[in-house]
Amino acid sequence: MPNRLAHETSPYLLQHAENPVDWWPWSPEAFEEARRRDVPVLLSVGYSSCHWCHVMAHESFEDEETAGFLNEHFVSVKVDREERPDIDAVYMEAVQAATGHGGWPMTVFLTPDAEPFYFGTYFPPAPRHGSASFPQVLEGVRTAWADRRDEVGQVAGRIVRDLSERTLALGMPGEKEGARPPAAEDLHQALMGLTREFDAVRGGFGGAPKFPPSMALEFLLRHHARTGSEAALQMAQATCEAMARGGIYDQLGGGFARYAVDATWTVPHFEKMLYDNALLCRVYAHLWRATGSDLARRVALETADFLVREMRTDQGGFASALDADSAVADGSDEHAEGAFYVWTPEQLREVLGEEDALQAAAHFGVTEEGTFEEGASVLQLPDRERLFDAGKLASVRSRLLAAREQRPRPGRDDKVVAAWNGLAVAALAETGAYFDRPDLIQAATDAADLLVRTHMDWHARLFRTSLDGAAGSHAGVLEDYADVAEGFLTLSAVTGEGVWVDFAGLLLDTVLIHFTGPDGSLFDTADDAEALIRRPQDPTDTATPSGWTAACGALLTYAAYTGSSAHREAAERALGVVRALGPRAPRFISWGLAVAEALLDGPREVAVVGPEDHPATRELHRTALLSTAPGLAVAVGGPPADGDGAGAEVPLLAHRTLLDGRPAAYVCRAFTCEAPTGDPEVLAERLAGEA
């Protein structure tokens, strides 16, 4: 019989609805049940495309004996970390503090008061490599709860006190003047820190496993734009090329896997996440904007097309992820990681014939020994020289992609997450604008419409997720408000529709009212959200921009469009934490550094005034969008009906008039505007100057 998860909407929870474990969703009723039965709570946190979550589920949660023990001695609670990032953040902080590392599946044992006292991640079904088995862990926790209850309570109390005493400093220690945003020297020190960690041979930062450093790349591109630093540009270019040539990038279908298990970008962990691909699509588009790189253009467009082709839902939003695992194409029920993506020389011959297969193997790095498992290879582009001409390569890729489409596809998590859709809106809008792809701009608009219709209520409060067009019950967190606002503001810059600025303003007002502390620091959850053992608060960037740094960026951009001093001051104050952390840990607050680059540059503001269908208006608008000025705010609108621009849809357009009856662009920075120009070359020169 299905358990209680059968009534949930999260695809991850539904995957466990028929486990013999008597799962509960996170709820007051679950903890009341634990209190009534006087048993501890097993909290298991994961997500649908998590490979080791599937492994532990198959080994332990589908096992009748293990399930029976859990049902007798515990209340078991299952949480989708993508649906409830607040719960995940609080207990992951405890796991990392206690063990020095974390990951998913996350396994935490709690008292009926939700206080943690024992931690882990994946536990095997039998002892392995010096690790206790899951049954041994369960028996140990059961015994401790029965025989050493006072000790358990003391441990839980100490952990909760430690978490509650952790505070975040907005500025540098000992400063009397309060938090100040980063200065140019702070950003230079952050650049030096990234330089020390840069892998000059293989690109990226650090060793294995190696994650796409999306936010660090954005910082490097903005730093180059502001200062002219060639070192920053070279690190960005080298990393983007290495990733695009590696196995982490899908050489047939476009899009990036979550990370590489090695330091060479060769073998990926095959799951594909919406947030990675949205962020990387935008990075490659920005790299093309800065350099004109053909590779960057190709990868940006292929990634955008992947998002629309494989991640778009029927409602116009974007699904969360594609699984790493898929069924093996042999008629069995066996699933394997990467089965959909890898190739052997024999498989190439079956599709392409002998001659083309030999060339394809050389072109994509497919060997008899293989680069993955059982003689299979992950497709790469190991050589810089093309082994095919463009037409032949297109034919080979098309045939291989068509053959791959006949394989069993990886599962897709159709849950629409507000924050990640906001990132996708921004990426698709800009990519569509740069490369004259109105279909991509329309896809961005459709996703933004869904966010307004389904995720946003009349009080400008967001729901975190939706599924099949129905909003979930969980409240949005800070990253949802920040990333959706960022997407709306970017969409307005591209389309000229001021309503998106208005929607962004509503969301950012909610940030100021419900997510901002008295000292200007930002919390991950609203002040009226469900109370956990700690109100989560973390400015550091992980796989996505933190809610904190994303909010800084959106607040700063909104202030540029509207002139709101309250929003700009909030951004400046919250950026104080970037000044404290940036020089010491630049990889972990890279989006904050990118926002700080925009602040130091102004950010500059461009108001383009002219009839929408006038060629000069379109050329000035495109010139502005293609500027690399960090955080540039662009507004475009028709000539004012009242003659002086008052009452313009976007305040940045107010009081802007035509120039001798022709379209004009106004460039402003730091409350000072230059004379209007109708010449795109003059506009480009004004926006190219270093701050």
N, C-alpha and C positions, 0 to 999 in steps of 0.2 A: 504494500500500500504506500502511496506517496506520503512523505512527511510534510511538515508545516511549510516548507519552502515552495511547495507546489502553488501557493497563493501569491508568491512574489513576482516581480516583473524583471528582476535582474537575470540576464542569461546565465551568469555564473552561479547564482543561487539555484536556478532551475536545473542546472546540470547535476545538482546534488539532491533533487527533490525525491528521487527514488532510491537513495542510499538506505540501507538498513539502520543507519544512525538516525536517532530521533532529533533531527536538527530543529533549532529555533532560529528565526531571524533575530537580529539585535532588537530588543524591546524591553520595556519595564517588566512585562509578564515573564520573560525568561529569567530575569534575576529574582523575581518574586518566587518563581518555581524553585530555584536553587535555594532560596532562603527557607521555603516551606519544607523542602526535603533535607535541608542541612547538608548540601553537597557543593563542591566547587564547580566553577564554570570553565569549560574548555572553549576558548575563543580561537577560531580558525579563520584567518584572513587571507584572501587570495584574489585572483581575477581570472577571467575566462580563458585568456590566451597564455596563461602561465604554465609552462611545461611541467615543472616539478609539482605544481598544484594538482595537475592531472595524475601524475605518478603517485603521489601520496593518496589521492582519492581512490585510485584503483587498488593500491596495495593495502590500504587500511580502512578507508571509509566504506568501501564496498565489501569488506570482509565481515562475515556474520559474527565471528567470534569477537573480533575487536569491537564491532558495533554493539554487541551485547554487553561487553564490559563498560563501554562508554554510557550506554543507556541506564545501566544499573547504578553507576557511581558518579556520574557527572550530568550537568545540563550542558548540552553542546550547542554553541552559537556560531553560525556561519555568517561572515561579512564579506561583501564585495568591496574591495578597497577603492575601486573606481567610483562606486556609488556613495561610499561613506569615507572620504579621505580624512575627515576629522578623527574618526575612530582609529583609522590606520595610523595617523600621525602621532596620536597620543601614545599608543601602545608600542609603536615602532621606536619612539624615543626611549621608552623604558627598556625595550629589547637591546637597543644599541648601547645604552648606558650600562646594562648589566653584562652583556656578552662581548661588546666591542665590535659587533657586526650585526647585520640584519638582512632580511630578504623575505621572499615569499615562496611557498606558503609560510605565513607567520603563525606560530602556535604559542598561545599564552594561556596560562591558568590563572583564574581570577577568583577572588572571594565573591560571595553574593552581593557585596557592595561595589563590585566592579574594580576592586583593587588588585593589581597584578602581583604574583609572588613567584612564578616560575616561567621560564621563557625558552623558546627555541624557534627553529624554522622547519625545515624538512626533517622528519624522523623516519628511518627505514623500518620495515616490518621485522627485521632481524638485526642483531648487532653487526655493525659494519665499520671497518676502518677506525676502530676505537670508539665509535659512537654507540650509545645505548639505542636499543630498539624502541619503537613507539609503545608496544605493550609493557616494556620495562619502565618507561617514563610514566605511563598511566598508573602502573602499580605503585611506583615510588610516590607519586603525587597523592594517590588514594591513601597510602599508609601515613604519609606526613599529615594529611588532613585529619585522619582518624586518631593518630597517636601523638602528634606534636602541634596541635592547633594553636597554642600560644606562640610558638616559634613562627608558624606561618603568618599569624597576625602581625607579629613584630616586623617580619620581612616586608609584608605588604605595606604597613604603615610607614616604614622607612623609605620605601620606594616612592610612595605618594608624596611624602614630605620633600624628598629630593627633587622631584619634578616640580612641585609647587614653588620651590625656592629659586628655580632657574629664571633669571630675568635677562632681558636683552637690552644692551646699551645702544642708544641711537647714535652716539658720537664717540669720540675718543675718551679714554679714561682720564679723569681729572679736569676735564674742560668745564669752565665756569659759565661760558657764554651759551651753553646748550648745544644741541646737535646742529651741525652745519653740513651741507652737502659736500661731496668730494670736489677737490680742486684739481687743476691740471696736473700737478705733481703727483697726486694720489693715483690718477689714471696712468701716468707714466710708470709708477712703481708697480701697478697691476700688470702692465704690459711686460715689464721686466720679469715678474713672477711667472707669467705664461711662457716667456721665452726660455726660462730655466727648465720648465716641464715639457717643452715641445720636443716631439720625436722628429728630428730633422731628417731621418732616413725614411720613415714610413708615414709621416704626418700624424696629426692628432696629438694627444697629450697623455702621458703615462703609458703603462704597459697593458697586458691582458688582464681581464677583458677590456676591450676598448669601445667606448660609447661615442656616438656622434656628438661632438661638442657644439651643438647648434648655437647656443647663446654666446659662447666664447667667440665663435666665428662672426656673429653679428657685432660684437664689441670690436673685434679686430677691424672689420670693414668700416665701422663708424669712426674708429680712432684714425685709420688711414685717411678717411675723408676730411676729418677735422684738422689733422696735423701734417698729413703728407707722409707719414711713417711708412717706408718701404718694407721694413721688417714685419710690421703688422699685416700688410697686404700679402707678403710672401708666405707667412704662416697660414693665412686663410686660403690662399690659392693651393698650396701644397696639400693641405688637409682635404680640401674639396676634391682635388683631382685623385688623391689616393682612395678616398671613399668611393668615388664614382667608378673607379677602375676595379675596385675590390668586390669580393663576393657579398659584402653587406648590401650592395646595390643590386637590384634585380635587373640583370642585363637584358632580359626579354620584355618584361611587363612594366618596368619602372617601379619606383618606390624603394624605400630602405627598410631593412630589418632592424630590430631593436638595438642590437649591438653585435660586435664580433667577439668570438671567444678567444681569439688570438690577438697579437699586437700588429698583425699585418693586414687586417681587414679582410682576411681570406674566408674564414668560416663563420657565418652568422649564427646567432640564435634567431631562428627563422620567423618568429612572430613579427607582424607588421602593425605598428601602432599609429593611430591617427595623428597623435600629437607630434611624433617624430617627423612624419612626412609633411605635415603642415609647416613645421618650423624649418625643415631642410628645403622644402620647395621655395620658401621665402628667401633663405640664405643664398641659394644658387641663383635666384632671380636678381638679388642684390649684387652678387658677384659679377653677373653679366652686366648689370648696370654700371659697375665700377670699371670693368675691364673689357667688355665686349667679347668675352670668352665664348667660343662656339660650344665647348663642352658644358659650361654652366647653363647656357641657353637650352641645350638638349635635355639636361637632367632636370631643370626646372619644369619644362613643359611635359616631359615624360612622367614626372612625379605628380604634376597637376592632373594629367590625364588618368593616371592610376587612381588617384583619389576619386575622381568623378566616375570612373568605370567600375571600380571594385569596392569602394567604401560608401558610395551614396545610397541612402535609403529611399524607399518609395515616397516618403514624406518630404524629401529634399534636404534632409540633414545628412550627417556623416557618421557611420558606425565607428565603434571604438577601436576594434582590432580584428586582425586575422590571426588564427592560431598558428603556432609553430608546427604542430603535428597535423597529419592528414592520413587517410587510409592508403595503404600500400596497394598499388594497382595490380594485384594478383588474384583478386576475387576473395581474399580472406578478410577477416575482420581486424587484422592487425593494423595498428597505427604507428607511424614513425615520424620523428622530427625531420623536417626538410624533404619528405618524400615527394612533395609536389614540385620542388624546385631543382633537384640535382639530376645530373646526367652521367651516363657512361658512354664510352666510345661506341659501343654496340647500339645504344639507343639513338645516338646521332646518325649512325649508318642507316638504321631503320627508317628514319624520317627524311634524310637528305641524300642518301646514296653515298657510294664510296668516296668519290672525289670531293664533293662538297663537305662531307663529314670530316675528311682529313684536314681541310682548311679551317673548318669551324672548330675542331678540337684545338688546333694551334691558336686560333684567334681568341677563343674563350678559355684557354688553359685547362682543357679536359684531357686527362691522362689515363693510361691503363691502371696505374697505381691508385689514382683518385686523390682528391684533396679533402674528402669527407669520410664517409663510412662505407665499407664493403665495396670499394673500388669506384664509388661515385664521386663526381666532382661538382663543386659549386662554380657556376659560370663567372668568369672574371674577364678583364681586359688587360692581360699582363704586359702586352707590348704596345708601345706608343704608335708604331707604324700599323696602318690598316693592312690586313691581309686580303680583304675584299674591297672592290670598289663600292661606292655608296649604293648603287642599285642592287648589286649582288648581296651586300650585307643586309639590306632591307628585306630581300626575298628570303634569305636564310633565317633571319629573326622571325619573319612572319610565319614561315613553315614550322619552326620550333615552337612558337607561341601557340599556334593552332593545335599542334600535337599535345602540348602541355595542357591545353584546355580540356582535353579528353580524360585527363587524370582526375581522380577524386580530389575535390577542392578542400582546402583547409576550412574549418568552421569559422564563422564570422560572428562577433559579438555585436548585435544590432543596437545595443544601447547607445543612445545619443547623449553625449556628455556636453553640457553647455560650454565649459571652458575650452575644450578641444575643438568644438565647432567654431568658437570665436577665432581661434588660431587659424582654422581652415578658411574662414571668411576672409581674413586679412591676406593670407597667402594667395588664394585664388583670385581675389580682386586685383592685387598688384600684378600677378603673373599675366592675367588676362589683359590688363592695361598695357604692360610693357610690350607684349608680343601680339597685340591686335587680335585677341581671342575673346570676342564678346560672349561666347558660350561659357567661358570660365567665369566671367563677371556675372553672368546670369546664375550660374551655380552658386556663387557666393551670395547673391541676392536671395535666392531661394532658401539657403540655409539661414540667413539672417531673418527672413520672414518667419521661418519655423521657430526660431528662438523667441521672437516677439509673440507669436500666436500661442505657442505651447508652453514655453518655459518661463514667461514673464507675466506676473499678475498685475492687477490694477494699482497696486501699491509699490510698483517697481521692485518687487522681490522676485528672485529667480528660483526655479526648481533646478536641482542639479542635473537630473536625467529625464529622458523620455524614452518610450519604446512604442513603436507602431503608432506614433502620433499622439500618445497619451502621456501626460506628465507623470513622473514618479512622485512619491510623497516626501522625498528628502530635500531639505533646504539647500540652496546654493551656498557655496563657500566663497571666500575672498577671490580665489583664482577665477571662479565663474564670472563674477561681476567685472573683474579687471580684464580678462581675455575677451569677453563678449563686448565690452566697451571698446577695447582696442580694435576688434573686428569691425564694429559699427563705424568708428572714426575713419578707418582705412577705406571702408566701402564708400563713405561720404566723399572722401578725397578723390576717389576714382570716378564715381557716378555724378557728383555734384548735387546729390539729394541731401538737403539739410536735415531731413527728418531723422537721419541716422545719428547726427550730432545731438539732436534732442533726446533720443533714446539713450545714448551714451551718458548724457548728463543726468538723466533720471537714475541710472545705475550707479554712477559715481557719487551722487548725493547720498544714496543708500550707504555707500562705502564710508563717507564722512560721518554719517549719523550712527551707523550700527557696527562698524568694524574698526573704528579708530579710537585708540586710547587717549587719556588726558594729555600724555606727553607727546602725542603724534605718532606713536608706534601703531602697528597694524596687527590685527588678530585674524586668524584663518576662519573663525566662525563669528557670526553676529552676536551681539550682546543679548539677544533674546532666543538664541539657539538652544538646543538640548544641552544641559550641563553634563560634562564629563568630568573625570577626576582632575583634569587640567584643561584650561582653555588653550587650544593649540595656537602656536605662534612661531613661525619660522621664516626668516627672510632668505634662507639659502635656496639657490636654484638646484634642482636635481635633473630629471629628464625633461622637465618643463620649467618655465619661469615660475618662481614662487609667486603666490598671490600678492605678497608684499611688494616685490619689485615690479610685477606686472601692473599693479595698481599705481605705482609711482609713474610709470610710463604713460598710462591712460590719463591720469590726472594732469600730467604736464601737457600732453597733447590737447586735451579738452580746454585747458587754460589758454593755449595758443589760439584756438578757434573762437573763444568767447571773451577773452580778457579777464576771466575770473581770478582775482587774486587769492581767494580762499582755496581754490583747487591747486594753484601753483605753489602756494605756501605749504599746503599739505604734502605735496610731492617733495619739495625741498627738505622739509623736516624729516620725512620718512627716509630720504636718501642718506641721512646721517649714518645709518647702519652700514651703508656701502663704503663710506669713508673709513669706517672702523675695520671692515672685513676685506675690502677690495685688495689692498696691497699685500695682505697676508694669505688670502685664500681666493685668488681671482677666479679659479675654475668654478667655484661654488657660489659665486654671486655675479656671474657674467652678465645676466640681463640687467642687473642693477648698474653695472659699469656701462652697458650700452645706453641706458637711460641717462646716466650722468653725462655721457658724451653729448646727448641731445641738449641737456641743460646748459652745458658749457657753450654749445653752439648757438644757443638762443632759447628754444629752437627757432629757426627762421620760419616766417609765415609768408605765404604767397596767396594773394587774392587775385583771381583771374575774372575779369568782368567782360561779358560780351554775349551775344546771342548764341545759344547752344549749337545751332547748326552752321555757324560761321566758321570757315576754315581757319581764320586767324585765331579764334577762340580755342579751337581744338589744338592748334599747334602750340600756343602758349601753355595750355593745360598739359599737354604731353611733355613739353620741355620742363615744366615744374616737376611733374611726377618722376622724370628720369634724373632729377638732381640727386646726388649722393649726400647732400647736407643732412647730418644726423637728426632724425626726429622731425623732419620738415612737415609742417602743416599746410595743406593745399585746400583752398576753397574755390569753387568755380560757380558762377551764376550769371543769369541774364542781366541786362542793364536795368537799373531800378525804375520802377514805374513812376516814382515821385520825383525823379530827376536828381536827387542827391544821395540815394542809396539807403536812406533811413528805412528801417523795417525789413532789411534783408533777412532771408531765411537763416543764414549763418552770420553771427555778429562780425566775423572777420571781413565780411563783404560790405558791412555798413559804411555808408558815405564814400563808397568807391564808385567813380563815374567813368564813363568812356573817355578815351583820349582822342579829342578832335573827331568824335563820332565813331571811332573804331575801337575794337577790343583792346584791352590793356591789362597789364599785370603789375601789381604792387608788391614789393618785397619789404617786409618789416622785420625788425629784430630789436629786442630790448626797448620797446616802446618808441622806436624811431623807424620811419618809413622813408624809403628812397622815392624819388620821382617816378611816376608810372612810366612804363615802356610798352610799346606795341611790337618790339623787335625780339623774336625768340633768342637770337644770338646774344643780345645784351642781357636778357633775363638769365641765360645760362651762365654768362660771365659773372653776374652778380651772385648767383648761387654757388659758384665754384670756388669763390674766395675762401681761404682758411680763416677760421675764427681767431 
